Amino acid sequence: MKKQGFLIFLIAALLVLAVVPALAQDSLIESVCLVTDVGKVNDGTFNQFAYEGMLAAVEDFGLDSTYIETQAQTDYDTNLNRCIEEGYDAIVTVGFLLADATRAKAAERPDVYFIGVDQFVGEDADGNPAPSNYVGLQFREDQAGFLAGVLAAQLTESGIVGGVYGIDIPPVIKYRNGFEQGAKFINPDIKTLGVYIDSFTAPDRGASAAGQFIGEGADVIFGAGGPTGSGAITRAAQDGALVIGVDQDEFLTTFGNGETPGAENLISSALKRVDVAVYTAIEALVNGGEDFPGGTNLIMSAENDGVGFAEPHLAADKVSEEVIAKMEEVLAGLKDGSIVTGVDPVTGELLPEEES
Amino acid sequence: MATASSTWTPVEARSWRDTLKITRTGIFSVFFILIGLWILLSAPQNIAGDASTLLTFDRTGQQGISVPTVPFAVVVALLYVAGGIVGLLSTPRLSRIKFIWLLVNGLLIIPTVLIIIAAGGRTNIVVMLQESLRLATPIVLGALAGIWCERSGVVNIAIEGMMLTGAALGFVSYTLLLQSGLGLSNEWAQFLAVIIAVLSGGLMAVLHAWLSITFKTNQIVSGTVINILAIGLTSYLRLEVLVNAEAARATLQTVQIPLLKDIPVMGDVFFTGKPIFYGMFMLLLVTHVVLYYTRWGLRTRAVGENPHAADTLGVNVQRNRWINVIIGGLIAGLAGAWFSLETSGAFDDQMTAGRGFIALAAMIFGKWTPIGAFGGGLLFGFSDALGQRFQFLGVPVPPQFLQMVPYFVTLVVLAGLIGKSSAPKADGIPYEKS
């Protein structure tokens, strides 16, 4: 009997030894659950892009998946619990507002992985480190803005470009300073006008700022601030200025696939690839978690295709091959680090001039 | 009480201002002297002597006149100091000149500030005036909506919610009309959508009237309920209808008034605009005429001041209030259409962004009169445009402070220029037949 017991122990031990190294390489997860912020997975905002990123990963890596559309802010916790109860190994939460709920749940359930879109993960106010099963997805908006600035500076005839921005929180500041640095990279003498508007949901005030810029002679307008920025570029495009959208390809959203008057003036959009970010984070988990920066953030930059620019669509005749080539060149420079935006990637403030 | 009033002797109303002989003219005079001296001392030091400011007037800022910055600033500063000194003289003969001089000084503030800030660059004053009027449009309309309600004695803090409802329902119906396959042209769909926006504002007002007039609910509570209801209702509509609809962001067409549009400056500012912009001026006129020159207006004011007296004289108080509240709601609905159909060509959650409340402030600022409310709305629109302009002209002040400009200007103007403003006496009090 004793012998048998020993044998069983031996077999069990061998099994464990065999499995442990295999686990280190094999997927940490078999299923993903996505919780949206208030909204739906097809609402044309972050929710949709995160969902598309998850679907692509699910398809490529053969995972199970589901999603829960949050109806009200009070439901965050309930929805996270539903994902866990149904046995999902990884949970993607979309949006800054879910940060607190996600962090709390990650501390409570160390056996589940959490990915927070647009959530900054780090030490809390008391200096406690974040749970190591939780990763935030952060973006280098300054690089996307830089590319938009490079484009604007090449296409302006008056030498004056304008930017209408939302509330001056770090992502918006990064877009602004990146844009202005990019424009100056092409033409140091360019005049950049910029306004922060204290609301993301005031398209009329954005439009009015754009009107003022055009009155000052600006002929390229960049709008970075949710509906406020979209209001600015729709108005400016209808008034004949060239415009650049933000976050996603606004040709498909704001300009309704070309239906909106002025769509022929949308020359590009500064892209923030939420889908790529979600895909990358899931991929890291599937590949054994070595690239999963638990307890910190996954920084999406030009280097990992996390930011970029959209094609000109109907404005193709206004954006020449050389202009696009220059943007590709700058994008490559941002990728290999030969070009820097000069913007602090966390606060968005301009860095002091360096000797480089 | 009785004994007190029998021995009561009139006491001269004296404030500390009278004791010190501080008058409003005096305050402004000192203000202008200080500003003038400050400009005289600082402008030549901080601005290059040969710098000039290009003032442009056309839409894209191509042509303009060049103003030498420092000489202009010095001339204005001297004007300020001289005007201030004359203002301090107590010769009654000069009072007319004093007033005009101070008024000119006041009007010169904004152009002077802009010219100084834009030294070495350019700035477009006409476009700024244009944008001020555009930004003022929903505020003035909202304030007019408030006047209709409150002049009849019903407080309406639900203007924000009514605007939001109008904005959402207007745009949703525009989208649905275009998709409906009725073969409506874009213009017809927009026109019908504006009508629906107006009616939906009116519908919210029916709720307000029903709660606060018929059921005598507290009017603040009723208004709050409507504001909250509107947020939920409109974001639900957006998710259900707009998110998946590929709606084009078409806005109402700009209309230029023939002949008048060719007047320099005025033509661009007042006679080039979109339909609701003109509608604002018409409603302003209509409200003024109805309120002060018609029987209905007289009755409305009576109901708002003293409903018992009006009732005694045969005015149906409840009916009068119902109708006025609904008219107010219809106007608020039109203001909502301005947001979604005239300006943005889209509906976004909470896109009215507090303008309904600003409208209330404009109404109080204007002492519950249409013309005054127009002034108040204009002040807000202008300060908003000015704050934006300060930001992009590079005033070395953090943007958060420049975003405060509209509210700061309101404080100063309310405290310094406008006397006490008092609401209609029966405002906010449900009418009980006694």
Contacts between the chains, C-beta under 8 A, distances in Angstrom:
chain1	res1	chain2	res2	distance
A	39	B	239	6.8
A	40	B	239	6.4
A	40	B	243	6.6
A	42	B	243	7.0
A	42	B	244	6.6
A	43	B	239	6.9
A	43	B	243	4.6
A	44	B	243	6.4
A	162	B	392	7.3
A	168	B	399	6.0
A	168	B	400	7.5
A	191	B	121	7.8
A	193	B	392	4.1
A	194	B	391	7.3
A	194	B	392	6.0
A	195	B	388	4.9
A	195	B	391	4.8
A	195	B	392	5.3
A	195	B	399	7.8
A	196	B	391	6.8
A	196	B	399	4.5
A	196	B	403	7.4
A	197	B	388	7.5
A	197	B	403	7.7
A	198	B	400	7.7
A	198	B	403	4.5
A	199	B	353	4.8
A	201	B	348	5.3
A	201	B	349	6.3
A	201	B	350	5.1
A	201	B	351	5.3
A	201	B	353	5.6
A	202	B	351	6.8
A	202	B	353	4.5
A	203	B	339	7.7
A	203	B	343	6.8
A	203	B	344	3.8
A	203	B	346	6.4
A	203	B	348	6.4
A	203	B	351	6.2
A	204	B	134	7.8
A	204	B	135	7.3
A	204	B	138	7.5
A	204	B	338	7.7
A	204	B	339	5.8
A	204	B	343	4.3
A	204	B	344	6.1
A	204	B	351	7.6
A	205	B	135	6.9
A	205	B	353	7.7
A	205	B	384	6.8
A	207	B	343	5.7
A	207	B	344	6.8
A	208	B	131	4.5
A	208	B	134	5.9
A	208	B	135	5.4
A	208	B	384	7.6
A	208	B	385	6.6
A	208	B	388	7.3
A	209	B	388	5.1
A	209	B	392	8.0
A	211	B	127	6.4
A	211	B	130	7.1
A	211	B	131	5.2
A	211	B	134	7.5
A	212	B	124	7.4
A	212	B	127	5.8
A	212	B	128	6.3
A	212	B	131	5.5
A	212	B	385	6.7
A	212	B	388	6.1
A	212	B	389	6.3
A	212	B	392	7.4
A	213	B	392	7.1
A	214	B	59	7.2
A	214	B	60	6.0
A	214	B	61	7.5
A	214	B	127	7.5
A	215	B	56	7.3
A	215	B	59	6.6
A	215	B	60	7.0
A	215	B	61	5.1
A	215	B	124	3.8
A	215	B	126	7.4
A	215	B	127	2.8
A	215	B	128	7.2
A	215	B	130	7.9
A	215	B	131	8.0
A	216	B	56	7.8
A	216	B	61	5.3
A	216	B	122	6.8
A	216	B	123	7.0
A	216	B	124	5.6
A	216	B	127	7.7
A	216	B	392	7.5
A	217	B	56	7.6
A	217	B	60	6.5
A	217	B	61	4.1
A	217	B	62	7.2
A	217	B	122	7.2
A	217	B	124	8.0
A	226	B	348	7.8
A	227	B	344	7.6
A	227	B	346	7.1
A	227	B	348	3.9
A	227	B	351	6.6
A	230	B	344	8.0
A	230	B	346	7.1
A	231	B	343	7.2
A	231	B	344	5.0
A	231	B	346	7.6
A	234	B	249	4.9
A	234	B	251	7.8
A	234	B	344	6.9
A	234	B	345	6.1
A	234	B	346	7.6
A	235	B	343	7.7
A	238	B	251	7.3
A	254	B	249	6.4
A	254	B	346	7.6
A	255	B	249	7.1
A	256	B	246	5.1
A	256	B	247	6.1
A	256	B	248	4.5
A	256	B	249	6.6
A	257	B	246	6.2
A	259	B	246	6.5
A	259	B	247	7.8
A	259	B	248	3.6
A	260	B	248	4.5
A	260	B	249	4.1
A	260	B	250	6.7
A	260	B	345	6.9
A	261	B	248	7.3
A	261	B	249	7.6
A	261	B	250	5.8
